[in-house]
Amino acid sequence: MRERIEQQPPCGQLWGVSLGPGDPELVTIKALRVLQHADVICCPATEDAHGGLQSVAVDILCDLGLSEDRFRLMTLPMSRNRDHAERGYREHFRRIADDCRTGKTVAVVTVGDAGFYSTVFPMIRLAEREGIVCTLIPGVPAFLAAGAAALMPIALRDDRVQVLAMVEHVAEIQQALSSGGTVVVMKLSTIRSQLLSWLEKSGTPFLYAEKVGMHGEFTTSDIEDLRDRAIPYFSLLVCSPYCGRPAENRNP
């Protein structure tokens, strides 16, 4: 009698793919190769005032010439309520897990770097718990791209660098600066009402950047340029002694 052999279902893979700050030419070769071969590409999206979905990630992917029929938009809660956020991640992950279990390769993309304040890592954590093979592809964080755009180093020699995100009061920045070195503030819109006044009073040298690598990129170290500026979500601040100095004078 022929012995019955049970077939194991195919096992797919989950890739966390970093897209960099917005310029499609800053997407790594490895990231592009994975995206070209992925069966499904999951893209974070937000709902606009008219109920439509907006996705910076989709804009980057389209600029790379990738087929939109593989895109899947994910509306993820941008909430500090962790229960609410985790519930949203789990809802999207269930479909990703089903795809992986049928042998599909799924790429979850993120603007910036997948391990740096990204929407990818909660998905990776859930996938690992269920035994799904996961791989992260790193990318260029926005604050490094901002420094490059301004021809300014973020750190040299033994400089200290601190990174803050979604601070609630400028006092948090001031406290970080008291330790010396460079302070980077991501997701600056949370203190838009306090920012200009604090910069004027403190006299802190700064680099302000918004939409780095995207259409509408803007960088400045001049406080006058920030008057009446909207300070969008994709904005950041670098407070550093190198800000505003001529390139030839930036070496310590």
N, C-alpha and C positions, 0 to 999 in steps of 0.2 A: 504494500500500500504506500502510495506516495505521501510523504510527510508534508503536512500543510505548513507553509511558511507565511507568517504574518508580515505584511509590509508596514514599515514605519512611515508615518506621514513625513513629507519633506519639511525641512526646517529652514525658514528664511532668516534674514538678518536685519537688524535695525542699525542704521547709521545716523549719528548726530553730525550734521554738516554745517560748518561755519561759513558764512558768506562774506565776512568782512564788513566794513562800515557802510558800504553802499556802492562803491565803484566796482563794476563787474570785473575789471581787470585786476582787482586785488583778491579775487577768488583763487584759491590755490589750484594747481594742476590736478592734485589728487582729489580735491572736492569736486571739480568739474567732471572727472572721470567717473566718480561714484554717481553723480547726478545723471550723467548720460545713460547709465545702465540700470538705474533704479526703476522698479516697477511702479512705485507710488512715491510722490514727493509731497510731504505734508508741510504746509506753510502757515505760520502764524498770521492772523488778520485781526483787525479791529473794526468795529462798526462805526460809521460816520453819522453825522447829524441827520442824514436823510434815510438811514436804515441800510445803506449799502456797505459792502465790505471793502476795506482798504488794506493792502499788504505791500510793504516795502520789499519784502522777500520775493514776492511774485514779480515785481518790477525788475529786480536784479536777475531773476531766472529767465525772464523774457529777453532781457538784453543779452543773455548768454545763448540765446537761440534754442532753448529747451521747449519741448512740446507741452502745451498747456493741458492736454488731455490726461496727463499723469498727475496734475496738481490737485491737491485736496486742501481746501482752506480750513483752518482751525481757529475759531474764535476762543481766545483764552482770557480768563478773568485777570485784569491788572489790579488785583486787590491785595491789601495787607491782611485781610482776613484769611488765614491759612486754610481753614476748613473749606471756605468757599473756593479758594484757588485749587486745592487738592481735589475737590470734587470735579471741577472742570477738567483737570488733567486726566483723571481716571476715566471720564466719559469718552474723551478722544482716544485714550490708550486702548480701550477695549477693541476698537476697530483696527488699530495698528497691530495689536496682538493677534487678532484673527487673520490678518494678512500674512504675518510672519509664519503662522502655523500652517498656512497653505503653501509655503515655500517662496513667498514673495520677498523681494528686497525692498525695504522701506527706508526712505531718507526723510528725516525730520530736520528742517533747515532753520537757521536763526541768523539774524543780522549780528555782526560782530563776531565774538568767539563763543563757542558752545559751552565753555566752562566758566564764563564770566558774565554773571547776571543774565543768563539766557533762559529761554522757555524750553530748551531741549532737555536739560539735565533731569527734571522731574520725570520725563518720559523714559530716560535711560534707567533711572532708579527703579521704576515700575517694571521695566522689561527684564532687568537683571533678576528681580525677585521671582520671575516666572521662567527663568532659565533661557531666555532669548539671547542669542549672541549679539553683543553690542560693540560698536566702535565709534570713537569720537575723532573728528577731523578738526584741528585747530584753525583759527583764523586771526585776522588783524583786528584788535580792539579799536574802537573809535578814537580813544584818547591818544594812542600812538600815531594814528593817521592824522590827527589834528596837529600834533607836534611836527610831523613831516610837512604838512601843508604850510605851516608857519616857519619852516626851516629852523626849528627850535628843538633842542634835546629835552627829553622828559627827565633824564637823570644822567649824571656823569660821575665817574670814579666811585666814591663811597657815598653818594647822595642817598638819602632816605626818601621813599615814595609811599604815600598813604592814599588809598582810594576810598572815597565815600560815595554813597548812592542814596537818592531820595531823602536827603536830610530835611528835617522839619524846621530848623532854625539856623541862621548864619553863625550862631554861637558855636555850633558843632565844627564848622570850618575853622573858626578862630582858634578853638581848642586844639585842633589837629595841627595848625600852623605853629602853635607854641612849641611843638616838638622839633621844629626845624625841618628842612628839606622841602620837597614838592608835595602838594596836596591836589589830588584830582577829584572833582565832584561830578558824578554821572547823574543823568536824569534830573537836570537842574530846574525843571519847571516847578518843582514843589516849593521853591523859595523865590519865585519870580517877583513877588511883591516886596521882598526884602533886599534883593541882590544889589540894585543900583545904589541904594543908600549906604549899604555896608561897604561897597567898594570905594565910594567917595570918602567915607569916614576913616576907613582903615588904611587907604593908600596902598593896598596890597598889589604888587605886580601880577598881572593875570593874562591868560589867553582864553578868550571865549570862542567857542566853536559850536555851530549847529549844522545839522544835515551833512556831516562830513562824508565826502565821496558821492553825495547825491546831487540831484538837480536843486539848485538853491543853496549850495554850500556857502557858508559865511564864517569868517574868522576875523577876530580883531583883538587888539590889546589897548584900544582907545575907549575910555569910558563914555565919551560922547556918542559913540556908535551904538551904545546900548539904550539910549533914551528912546522911549516909546517902542522898544523891541519886544516882540511877543514872548520870547523865551519858550520855544516849543519843547515837546517831549524829547526829541532827539537833539538835545543840547548838552554841553558840558563846559566845565571851567577847570583850567589848570592854573594853580597858584604856585609860582616858581620864581626864583631870582633870575632865571634865564628869560622870562617873559619880557618882550619889548626891547631886548638888547640886540644891537647889530650882530650879525653872524660872526664877524671876526673877533668879537669881544666875549664870546660865550664860553670859551675854555677857561676853567678856573686857574 
